[in-house]
Amino acid sequence: MSAPRRDKIPPSALVGVIASTDELRLATRMRQPPDLFELRLDHLANLQESQLFRIRRPLIITARHTVEGGKRCD
């Protein structure tokens, strides 16, 4: 097994937010994607792991509580 890939992220990195399936689809097709993506799990309740492998940038994965403005996923 190989070691996980470690990307160097610039200090002024551009971050794209993925909070819908449409945004996820767009992120996988961008010609010039941002430096990294924030993936909002609280907005993507039915996300499948295989969808993540199509994103060609590092990910920050967040799941915000409703008190912090997150979406309630039942």
N, CA, C and O atoms as a GROMACS GRO file, in nm:
protein
  296
    1MET      N    1   0.084  -0.117   0.000
    1MET     CA    2   0.000   0.000   0.000
    1MET      C    3   0.088   0.124   0.000
    1MET      O    4   0.187   0.129   0.073
    2SER      N    5   0.054   0.223  -0.081
    2SER     CA    6   0.135   0.343  -0.089
    2SER      C    7   0.087   0.446   0.014
    2SER      O    8  -0.025   0.440   0.064
    3ALA      N    9   0.175   0.540   0.043
    3ALA     CA   10   0.142   0.647   0.138
    3ALA      C   11   0.041   0.742   0.075
    3ALA      O   12   0.038   0.757  -0.048
    4PRO      N   13  -0.042   0.806   0.156
    4PRO     CA   14  -0.139   0.901   0.101
    4PRO      C   15  -0.067   1.018   0.035
    4PRO      O   16   0.040   1.059   0.079
    5ARG      N   17  -0.128   1.072  -0.069
    5ARG     CA   18  -0.071   1.184  -0.142
    5ARG      C   19  -0.087   1.310  -0.057
    5ARG      O   20  -0.193   1.334   0.000
    6ARG      N   21   0.017   1.388  -0.048
    6ARG     CA   22   0.012   1.514   0.027
    6ARG      C   23   0.037   1.628  -0.071
    6ARG      O   24   0.147   1.640  -0.127
    7ASP      N   25  -0.063   1.709  -0.092
    7ASP     CA   26  -0.051   1.823  -0.182
    7ASP      C   27  -0.010   1.946  -0.104
    7ASP      O   28  -0.056   1.968   0.008
    8LYS      N   29   0.076   2.026  -0.164
    8LYS     CA   30   0.113   2.152  -0.102
    8LYS      C   31   0.006   2.255  -0.139
    8LYS      O   32  -0.020   2.280  -0.256
    9ILE      N   33  -0.055   2.314  -0.038
    9ILE     CA   34  -0.161   2.411  -0.058
    9ILE      C   35  -0.102   2.550  -0.037
    9ILE      O   36  -0.043   2.578   0.068
   10PRO      N   37  -0.117   2.638  -0.138
   10PRO     CA   38  -0.061   2.773  -0.124
   10PRO      C   39  -0.129   2.853  -0.014
   10PRO      O   40  -0.246   2.828   0.016
   11PRO      N   41  -0.058   2.949   0.048
   11PRO     CA   42  -0.115   3.029   0.156
   11PRO      C   43  -0.242   3.105   0.114
   11PRO      O   44  -0.330   3.127   0.197
   12SER      N   45  -0.252   3.144  -0.009
   12SER     CA   46  -0.370   3.217  -0.057
   12SER      C   47  -0.456   3.127  -0.145
   12SER      O   48  -0.498   3.166  -0.254
   13ALA      N   49  -0.481   3.007  -0.098
   13ALA     CA   50  -0.554   2.907  -0.176
   13ALA      C   51  -0.698   2.950  -0.202
   13ALA      O   52  -0.763   3.012  -0.118
   14LEU      N   53  -0.745   2.915  -0.320
   14LEU     CA   54  -0.884   2.937  -0.357
   14LEU      C   55  -0.962   2.811  -0.323
   14LEU      O   56  -0.925   2.701  -0.364
   15VAL      N   57  -1.071   2.828  -0.246
   15VAL     CA   58  -1.151   2.714  -0.199
   15VAL      C   59  -1.288   2.718  -0.265
   15VAL      O   60  -1.355   2.822  -0.262
   16GLY      N   61  -1.330   2.607  -0.324
   16GLY     CA   62  -1.464   2.593  -0.379
   16GLY      C   63  -1.549   2.511  -0.284
   16GLY      O   64  -1.501   2.413  -0.226
   17VAL      N   65  -1.675   2.550  -0.266
   17VAL     CA   66  -1.764   2.480  -0.174
   17VAL      C   67  -1.860   2.392  -0.254
   17VAL      O   68  -1.922   2.437  -0.350
   18ILE      N   69  -1.872   2.266  -0.213
   18ILE     CA   70  -1.964   2.172  -0.275
   18ILE      C   71  -2.073   2.142  -0.174
   18ILE      O   72  -2.050   2.077  -0.072
   19ALA      N   73  -2.195   2.192  -0.204
   19ALA     CA   74  -2.306   2.174  -0.110
   19ALA      C   75  -2.431   2.123  -0.180
   19ALA      O   76  -2.541   2.133  -0.126
   20SER      N   77  -2.415   2.068  -0.299
   20SER     CA   78  -2.529   2.009  -0.372
   20SER      C   79  -2.474   1.908  -0.472
   20SER      O   80  -2.356   1.910  -0.505
   21THR      N   81  -2.561   1.822  -0.519
   21THR     CA   82  -2.516   1.724  -0.619
   21THR      C   83  -2.480   1.792  -0.750
   21THR      O   84  -2.392   1.745  -0.822
   22ASP      N   85  -2.547   1.902  -0.783
   22ASP     CA   86  -2.511   1.977  -0.904
   22ASP      C   87  -2.372   2.037  -0.892
   22ASP      O   88  -2.294   2.035  -0.987
   23GLU      N   89  -2.339   2.090  -0.774
   23GLU     CA   90  -2.206   2.146  -0.752
   23GLU      C   91  -2.100   2.036  -0.753
   23GLU      O   92  -1.989   2.059  -0.800
   24LEU      N   93  -2.133   1.920  -0.702
   24LEU     CA   94  -2.040   1.807  -0.706
   24LEU      C   95  -2.011   1.767  -0.851
   24LEU      O   96  -1.896   1.743  -0.888
   25ARG      N   97  -2.114   1.761  -0.930
   25ARG     CA   98  -2.098   1.726  -1.072
   25ARG      C   99  -2.012   1.832  -1.143
   25ARG      O  100  -1.923   1.797  -1.221
   26LEU      N  101  -2.037   1.959  -1.115
   26LEU     CA  102  -1.958   2.067  -1.173
   26LEU      C  103  -1.811   2.057  -1.131
   26LEU      O  104  -1.722   2.075  -1.213
   27ALA      N  105  -1.787   2.029  -1.004
   27ALA     CA  106  -1.650   2.019  -0.952
   27ALA      C  107  -1.569   1.911  -1.022
   27ALA      O  108  -1.448   1.926  -1.040
   28THR      N  109  -1.635   1.805  -1.063
   28THR     CA  110  -1.563   1.696  -1.131
   28THR      C  111  -1.536   1.728  -1.278
   28THR      O  112  -1.458   1.658  -1.343
   29ARG      N  113  -1.599   1.831  -1.331
   29ARG     CA  114  -1.584   1.864  -1.473
   29ARG      C  115  -1.510   1.995  -1.499
   29ARG      O  116  -1.490   2.031  -1.615
   30MET      N  117  -1.469   2.064  -1.396
   30MET     CA  118  -1.404   2.194  -1.413
   30MET      C  119  -1.269   2.179  -1.482
   30MET      O  120  -1.189   2.092  -1.447
   31ARG      N  121  -1.244   2.265  -1.580
   31ARG     CA  122  -1.113   2.264  -1.647
   31ARG      C  123  -1.005   2.322  -1.558
   31ARG      O  124  -0.892   2.273  -1.556
   32GLN      N  125  -1.039   2.427  -1.483
   32GLN     CA  126  -0.945   2.488  -1.390
   32GLN      C  127  -1.009   2.496  -1.253
   32GLN      O  128  -1.060   2.601  -1.214
   33PRO      N  129  -1.007   2.385  -1.179
   33PRO     CA  130  -1.070   2.384  -1.046
   33PRO      C  131  -0.991   2.469  -0.946
   33PRO      O  132  -0.874   2.500  -0.971
   34PRO      N  133  -1.054   2.506  -0.836
   34PRO     CA  134  -0.980   2.580  -0.732
   34PRO      C  135  -0.873   2.491  -0.670
   34PRO      O  136  -0.860   2.374  -0.704
   35ASP      N  137  -0.796   2.549  -0.579
   35ASP     CA  138  -0.687   2.475  -0.515
   35ASP      C  139  -0.737   2.358  -0.430
   35ASP      O  140  -0.671   2.255  -0.422
   36LEU      N  141  -0.854   2.374  -0.366
   36LEU     CA  142  -0.914   2.267  -0.288
   36LEU      C  143  -1.064   2.291  -0.278
   36LEU      O  144  -1.114   2.399  -0.312
   37PHE      N  145  -1.136   2.191  -0.230
   37PHE     CA  146  -1.281   2.200  -0.213
   37PHE      C  147  -1.319   2.173  -0.069
   37PHE      O  148  -1.256   2.092   0.000
   38GLU      N  149  -1.424   2.243  -0.024
   38GLU     CA  150  -1.488   2.210   0.103
   38GLU      C  151  -1.614   2.132   0.067
   38GLU      O  152  -1.698   2.180  -0.007
   39LEU      N  153  -1.625   2.014   0.119
   39LEU     CA  154  -1.741   1.927   0.092
   39LEU      C  155  -1.833   1.933   0.213
   39LEU      O  156  -1.796   1.891   0.322
   40ARG      N  157  -1.954   1.986   0.195
   40ARG     CA  158  -2.050   2.003   0.303
   40ARG      C  159  -2.137   1.878   0.316
   40ARG      O  160  -2.236   1.864   0.245
   41LEU      N  161  -2.099   1.789   0.405
   41LEU     CA  162  -2.173   1.664   0.423
   41LEU      C  163  -2.316   1.686   0.471
   41LEU      O  164  -2.404   1.605   0.441
   42ASP      N  165  -2.339   1.793   0.546
   42ASP     CA  166  -2.474   1.818   0.595
   42ASP      C  167  -2.571   1.854   0.482
   42ASP      O  168  -2.692   1.852   0.502
   43HIS      N  169  -2.521   1.885   0.364
   43HIS     CA  170  -2.604   1.914   0.248
   43HIS      C  171  -2.609   1.797   0.149
   43HIS      O  172  -2.688   1.797   0.055
   44LEU      N  173  -2.524   1.699   0.171
   44LEU     CA  174  -2.512   1.586   0.078
   44LEU      C  175  -2.539   1.455   0.150
   44LEU      O  176  -2.449   1.372   0.164
   45ALA      N  177  -2.660   1.435   0.195
   45ALA     CA  178  -2.695   1.318   0.275
   45ALA      C  179  -2.677   1.186   0.200
   45ALA      O  180  -2.645   1.085   0.262
   46ASN      N  181  -2.697   1.186   0.070
   46ASN     CA  182  -2.691   1.062  -0.007
   46ASN      C  183  -2.561   1.048  -0.087
   46ASN      O  184  -2.558   0.980  -0.189
   47LEU      N  185  -2.457   1.111  -0.040
   47LEU     CA  186  -2.328   1.106  -0.109
   47LEU      C  187  -2.271   0.965  -0.106
   47LEU      O  188  -2.274   0.898  -0.002
   48GLN      N  189  -2.218   0.921  -0.219
   48GLN     CA  190  -2.154   0.791  -0.227
   48GLN      C  191  -2.004   0.810  -0.236
   48GLN      O  192  -1.956   0.902  -0.303
   49GLU      N  193  -1.931   0.725  -0.169
   49GLU     CA  194  -1.786   0.737  -0.164
   49GLU      C  195  -1.725   0.740  -0.304
   49GLU      O  196  -1.627   0.812  -0.327
   50SER      N  197  -1.778   0.665  -0.396
   50SER     CA  198  -1.722   0.660  -0.532
   50SER      C  199  -1.726   0.796  -0.600
   50SER      O  200  -1.645   0.823  -0.689
   51GLN      N  201  -1.819   0.883  -0.560
   51GLN     CA  202  -1.826   1.017  -0.619
   51GLN      C  203  -1.707   1.103  -0.579
   51GLN      O  204  -1.668   1.193  -0.654
   52LEU      N  205  -1.649   1.077  -0.465
   52LEU     CA  206  -1.537   1.157  -0.417
   52LEU      C  207  -1.410   1.135  -0.497
   52LEU      O  208  -1.327   1.225  -0.508
   53PHE      N  209  -1.394   1.017  -0.553
   53PHE     CA  210  -1.272   0.986  -0.626
   53PHE      C  211  -1.259   1.063  -0.756
   53PHE      O  212  -1.151   1.068  -0.815
   54ARG      N  213  -1.367   1.124  -0.802
   54ARG     CA  214  -1.364   1.202  -0.925
   54ARG      C  215  -1.313   1.344  -0.902
   54ARG      O  216  -1.280   1.414  -0.998
   55ILE      N  217  -1.307   1.386  -0.778
   55ILE     CA  218  -1.259   1.521  -0.747
   55ILE      C  219  -1.107   1.518  -0.746
   55ILE      O  220  -1.046   1.439  -0.674
   56ARG      N  221  -1.046   1.601  -0.826
   56ARG     CA  222  -0.901   1.598  -0.846
   56ARG      C  223  -0.826   1.702  -0.763
   56ARG      O  224  -0.717   1.745  -0.800
   57ARG      N  225  -0.884   1.740  -0.651
   57ARG     CA  226  -0.821   1.838  -0.562
   57ARG      C  227  -0.836   1.789  -0.418
   57ARG      O  228  -0.921   1.705  -0.389
   58PRO      N  229  -0.754   1.843  -0.327
   58PRO     CA  230  -0.769   1.808  -0.186
   58PRO      C  231  -0.908   1.851  -0.135
   58PRO      O  232  -0.969   1.943  -0.188
   59LEU      N  233  -0.955   1.781  -0.032
   59LEU     CA  234  -1.087   1.808   0.025
   59LEU      C  235  -1.078   1.846   0.172
   59LEU      O  236  -0.999   1.789   0.248
   60ILE      N  237  -1.162   1.942   0.210
   60ILE     CA  238  -1.191   1.969   0.350
   60ILE      C  239  -1.334   1.921   0.367
   60ILE      O  240  -1.424   1.969   0.297
   61ILE      N  241  -1.358   1.828   0.456
   61ILE     CA  242  -1.493   1.773   0.472
   61ILE      C  243  -1.552   1.828   0.602
   61ILE      O  244  -1.496   1.811   0.710
   62THR      N  245  -1.669   1.894   0.589
   62THR     CA  246  -1.735   1.951   0.705
   62THR      C  247  -1.879   1.902   0.714
   62THR      O  248  -1.942   1.872   0.613
   63ALA      N  249  -1.928   1.895   0.835
   63ALA     CA  250  -2.068   1.862   0.861
   63ALA      C  251  -2.113   1.954   0.973
   63ALA      O  252  -2.097   1.923   1.091
   64ARG      N  253  -2.169   2.066   0.937
   64ARG     CA  254  -2.207   2.167   1.035
   64ARG      C  255  -2.336   2.131   1.107
   64ARG      O  256  -2.428   2.075   1.048
   65HIS      N  257  -2.342   2.165   1.234
   65HIS     CA  258  -2.462   2.149   1.316
   65HIS      C  259  -2.561   2.258   1.274
   65HIS      O  260  -2.521   2.364   1.226
   66THR      N  261  -2.689   2.232   1.293
   66THR     CA  262  -2.791   2.330   1.254
   66THR      C  263  -2.773   2.463   1.327
   66THR      O  264  -2.809   2.568   1.273
   67VAL      N  265  -2.719   2.462   1.447
   67VAL     CA  266  -2.694   2.585   1.521
   67VAL      C  267  -2.590   2.671   1.449
   67VAL      O  268  -2.590   2.794   1.462
   68GLU      N  269  -2.502   2.608   1.373
   68GLU     CA  270  -2.398   2.678   1.298
   68GLU      C  271  -2.439   2.708   1.154
   68GLU      O  272  -2.357   2.752   1.073
   69GLY      N  273  -2.566   2.684   1.122
   69GLY     CA  274  -2.611   2.708   0.985
   69GLY      C  275  -2.613   2.585   0.898
   69GLY      O  276  -2.636   2.594   0.777
   70GLY      N  277  -2.590   2.469   0.956
   70GLY     CA  278  -2.593   2.345   0.880
   70GLY      C  279  -2.734   2.301   0.847
   70GLY      O  280  -2.831   2.343   0.911
   71LYS      N  281  -2.745   2.217   0.748
   71LYS     CA  282  -2.875   2.163   0.708
   71LYS      C  283  -2.902   2.038   0.787
   71LYS      O  284  -2.812   1.956   0.807
   72ARG      N  285  -3.024   2.023   0.831
   72ARG     CA  286  -3.062   1.904   0.907
   72ARG      C  287  -3.086   1.788   0.810
   72ARG      O  288  -3.170   1.799   0.720
   73CYS      N  289  -3.015   1.679   0.828
   73CYS     CA  290  -3.031   1.560   0.745
   73CYS      C  291  -3.090   1.449   0.831
   73CYS      O  292  -3.025   1.397   0.921
   74ASP      N  293  -3.213   1.414   0.802
   74ASP     CA  294  -3.280   1.306   0.878
   74ASP      C  295  -3.271   1.175   0.806
   74ASP      O  296  -3.321   1.074   0.855
   0.00000   0.00000   0.00000
